[in-house]
Amino acid sequence: MSNSNPLIEAIEASYKRSDVPEFRPGDTIRVHAKISEGGKDRIQVFQGVCIHRKRGGARGSFTVRKISHGVGVERVWAVNSPRVVKVELVSRGKVRKAKLYYLRNLSGNAARIRARLGGYANELLTSGGESGESQGD
């Protein structure tokens, strides 16, 4: 963050996770969350569409929405939370807004998000463009 204290930035950098993939609103992601019930811990998988992403460094969060038995369910997680064991990118979605709250009022085929082909710009730059060239053959 540009207006932050360097001391706070240094502390946040120590908590930053590197295993979370690049994802944006509109992407379908699978979140493996740690749930504790009755003194025991287990991993629960929550798969849905990311409708909100706040990029606040170590304070960033994201919201995932899915339809479960005809009822919309949304969960909010902190990106660096120890309760989030793993985040997997299932598919990329092509959307034109940063916050997809309008999906709450839609159902069925109206709530579909078109698939985005290709990777994100920073993924293409880090891989050197090799993956895009080899797929054309």
C-alpha positions in Angstrom: 0.0 0.0 0.0 1.4 3.4 -0.9 0.4 5.3 2.2 1.4 2.7 4.7 4.1 2.8 7.2 7.3 0.8 6.1 7.3 -1.0 9.5 3.7 -2.2 8.9 4.6 -3.2 5.3 7.5 -5.3 6.6 5.3 -7.1 9.1 2.6 -7.8 6.5 5.2 -9.1 4.0 6.2 -11.7 6.5 2.6 -13.0 6.7 2.1 -13.0 2.9 1.3 -16.3 1.3 2.9 -17.4 -2.0 0.8 -20.5 -2.6 -2.4 -18.7 -3.6 -2.9 -18.6 -7.4 -3.8 -15.5 -9.3 -7.5 -15.2 -9.6 -10.0 -12.4 -10.2 -13.8 -11.8 -9.8 -15.6 -14.1 -12.3 -13.2 -17.0 -11.8 -14.5 -20.3 -10.5 -12.3 -21.3 -7.6 -12.2 -24.2 -5.2 -11.3 -23.3 -1.6 -10.1 -25.9 0.9 -11.1 -24.5 4.3 -10.2 -26.0 7.7 -13.4 -26.5 9.8 -13.3 -27.5 13.4 -16.3 -29.5 14.7 -16.5 -31.2 18.1 -12.8 -30.7 18.8 -11.7 -32.3 15.5 -10.4 -30.5 12.4 -11.3 -31.4 8.9 -11.0 -29.9 5.4 -14.1 -28.8 3.6 -14.1 -27.9 -0.1 -16.1 -24.9 -1.2 -16.3 -24.4 -4.9 -18.0 -21.3 -6.5 -17.6 -18.1 -8.3 -15.4 -15.3 -6.9 -17.6 -12.3 -6.8 -15.4 -9.9 -4.8 -11.7 -9.5 -4.3 -10.1 -7.0 -2.0 -6.3 -6.6 -2.5 -5.0 -5.1 0.7 -1.7 -6.9 1.0 -1.9 -9.1 4.1 -5.4 -7.7 4.8 -6.8 -8.8 1.4 -10.0 -10.9 1.2 -12.3 -12.6 -1.3 -15.9 -13.7 -1.5 -17.0 -16.9 -3.1 -20.6 -17.6 -4.1 -22.2 -21.0 -4.9 -25.7 -22.4 -5.2 -26.4 -25.2 -2.8 -29.7 -27.0 -3.0 -31.3 -24.0 -4.6 -30.0 -21.5 -2.0 -27.2 -19.0 -2.7 -24.3 -19.4 -0.2 -21.5 -16.8 0.1 -18.4 -17.1 2.2 -15.7 -14.5 2.8 -12.1 -15.5 3.5 -9.0 -13.6 4.3 -6.3 -14.4 1.7 -3.7 -15.0 4.4 -6.0 -16.8 6.8 -4.6 -20.0 8.4 -8.1 -21.5 7.9 -7.6 -21.4 4.1 -5.6 -24.5 3.4 -5.5 -24.3 -0.4 -7.1 -22.3 -3.2 -7.4 -23.9 -6.6 -8.3 -22.1 -9.9 -10.9 -24.2 -11.7 -11.8 -21.9 -14.6 -11.5 -18.3 -15.6 -14.5 -16.2 -16.2 -14.9 -13.3 -18.6 -16.6 -10.4 -16.8 -16.4 -6.6 -17.1 -17.0 -5.6 -13.5 -14.8 -5.8 -10.4 -17.7 -6.6 -8.0 -20.2 -9.1 -9.2 -22.9 -8.5 -6.6 -25.6 -8.5 -9.4 -25.3 -12.3 -9.5 -27.3 -12.4 -6.3 -30.4 -11.4 -8.1 -29.9 -13.8 -11.1 -30.6 -17.5 -11.3 -30.2 -20.3 -13.7 -28.7 -19.5 -17.1 -28.9 -15.8 -16.5 -26.2 -16.2 -13.8 -23.8 -17.9 -16.2 -20.3 -16.4 -16.7 -18.6 -17.0 -20.0 -15.2 -18.7 -20.0 -12.0 -16.7 -20.6 -9.5 -18.3 -22.8 -5.8 -18.0 -22.1 -4.0 -16.9 -19.0 -3.6 -13.6 -17.2 -0.9 -11.2 -18.3 1.4 -11.8 -15.4 1.2 -15.6 -15.8 2.1 -15.2 -19.5 5.0 -13.0 -18.7 6.4 -15.4 -16.0 6.1 -18.5 -18.2 7.8 -16.8 -21.1 5.0 -17.3 -23.5 6.0 -21.0 -24.1 2.6 -22.4 -23.1 0.7 -20.3 -25.7 2.9 -21.2 -28.6 2.9 -25.0 -28.0 -0.9 -25.3 -27.9 -1.3 -24.0 -31.4 0.4 -27.1 -32.9 
